[in-house]
Amino acid sequence: MTDAGTIDIAFPTTTHATRVEASRGAASRIGPAMVEAGLSVEGRLVLAVGDSGAAEVFERVESSLRDRGADVAWHRVEATEANKVQATADRIIEWAIEQGADRGTPIVAVGGGIVCDLAGHVAGTLLRGLPLVLVPTTLLAMVDAAYGGKTAVNVPLSGGRLGRNLVGGFLPATLVAADVSTLRTLPERDLRAGLAECVKHGWVDGEAHLARLESDADAITDGGASQTAALEGLVRRSIEVKAAIVTRDPFEQGERRHLNLGHTFAHAIEARPGNRWRHGEAVAIGLVAAAAASSEAGLAEAGVVERTRSLLERLGLPVALDEAVPVEALRALMDLDKKRKGRSLRLVLPVRPGAIEVVEGPPEAVIAAGWSAVAARP
Ligand SMILES: NC(=O)c1ccc[n+]([C@@H]2O[C@H](COP(=O)([O-])OP(=O)(O)OC[C@H]3O[C@@H](n4cnc5c(N)ncnc54)[C@H](O)[C@@H]3O)[C@@H](O)[C@H]2O)c1
């Protein structure tokens, strides 16, 4: 303590390390993997929060946990953005307390990004924090949502708008089991949506990563014998990119903002009442808008817009809106984005593969150029 009575309390900047098991069959080995990651399972209650869409994976997770002597209780969640709200988290919390959760009770989420975000939010707040294990079952969650500790719920706002991810915190999972065999039942549209975040990782990482994605594009999407192996490689490369960045910047003070490439546009698309786009689809459109905005700002090197659009199209992702929406309406929705700083907007823009620029308070012409590039084509 100083004479003036000042005391500094230093906290470590991160609370947990995350072990990632990225291999086929990892969901069926979750029990032993939890033990290896230091989570006791034998004779313990394990709370499993399951995405109704991923029910096929439940049995694998449950039998692996029971084989290790765990007592497993399930709570099913219907994965919709409207359901990713505090009221749903409260129902999970009530259920967990009634099941007899204590501070050592692990919460295992089995599902897509919605269920991972919801379960993470509960694990971060219930009893001031329970151990979190994630078994992502969508490509998007497997390459993005399961890492880096961001947890969130949406907030319903006036006029039917949904304030996306406005409440939440940082709770890295102790363990993530990224098992591409869980994608077997995932509808093709959802699989493709996850590829948008892979494209984002390619731009953030650099030329070699982006070129590999371009050369693997057919194998990744053709449904043939090589698809699973191609997806497995893709998932590992994406995890490496995100893991490296969130390790260096866990609380998004700098470099981690690069992972929001295209997301200011995407979140505005998703905030529209009646939005029908998947998160990954909105990100795909947002990546094209960000590339065009970057070009207007004089940042993007030649060919960035065309290369972004062409790869997304090859992967079967949307590159424009499908209905006419006034640019002013989309612009107004951007102000809801939680990444706003003060009164200015923040755009994350591609310059070239591996070079990303964060622009605070961009000129309106730059934002308008982004929206014009993705306006619905007649
Ligand atoms: N926390 C983060 O860092 C982070 C990062 C990116 C995205 N997110 C969040 O992730 C969410 C989007 O996640 P998503 O794209 O995984 O979508 P999602 O969670 O909405 O899942 C998409 C659909 O797939 C179904 N599903 C899940 N697994 C399945 C399977 N194996 N087989 C068949 N159906 C299955 C779900 O029931 C749902 O209908 C958004 O809410 C977004 O905000 C969070």
The ligand as an ORCA input file, in Angstrom:
! r2SCAN-3c Opt
* xyz 0 1
  N     -18.591    -17.351    -28.969
  C     -18.009    -17.107    -30.120
  O     -16.812    -16.805    -30.191
  C     -18.807    -17.220    -31.375
  C     -18.168    -17.171    -32.619
  C     -18.935    -17.337    -33.771
  C     -20.294    -17.516    -33.676
  N     -20.890    -17.547    -32.456
  C     -22.329    -17.746    -32.348
  O     -22.654    -19.014    -32.882
  C     -24.015    -18.991    -33.332
  C     -24.115    -19.683    -34.671
  O     -23.697    -20.988    -34.495
  P     -23.940    -22.118    -35.604
  O     -23.636    -21.576    -36.923
  O     -23.220    -23.302    -35.102
  O     -25.495    -22.282    -35.615
  P     -26.563    -22.913    -34.618
  O     -26.023    -23.122    -33.279
  O     -27.757    -22.062    -34.821
  O     -26.866    -24.336    -35.315
  C     -27.416    -24.372    -36.614
  C     -28.462    -25.448    -36.731
  O     -27.823    -26.716    -36.775
  C     -28.457    -27.616    -35.863
  N     -27.432    -28.605    -35.529
  C     -26.378    -28.469    -34.710
  N     -25.576    -29.543    -34.784
  C     -26.158    -30.400    -35.660
  C     -25.805    -31.671    -36.183
  N     -24.660    -32.273    -35.861
  N     -26.658    -32.260    -37.045
  C     -27.796    -31.648    -37.433
  N     -28.165    -30.436    -37.006
  C     -27.349    -29.808    -36.130
  C     -28.959    -26.736    -34.780
  O     -29.996    -27.348    -34.057
  C     -29.423    -25.511    -35.555
  O     -30.706    -25.746    -36.077
  C     -24.438    -17.557    -33.357
  O     -25.318    -17.329    -32.292
  C     -23.135    -16.776    -33.161
  O     -23.345    -15.566    -32.485
  C     -20.182    -17.415    -31.318
*
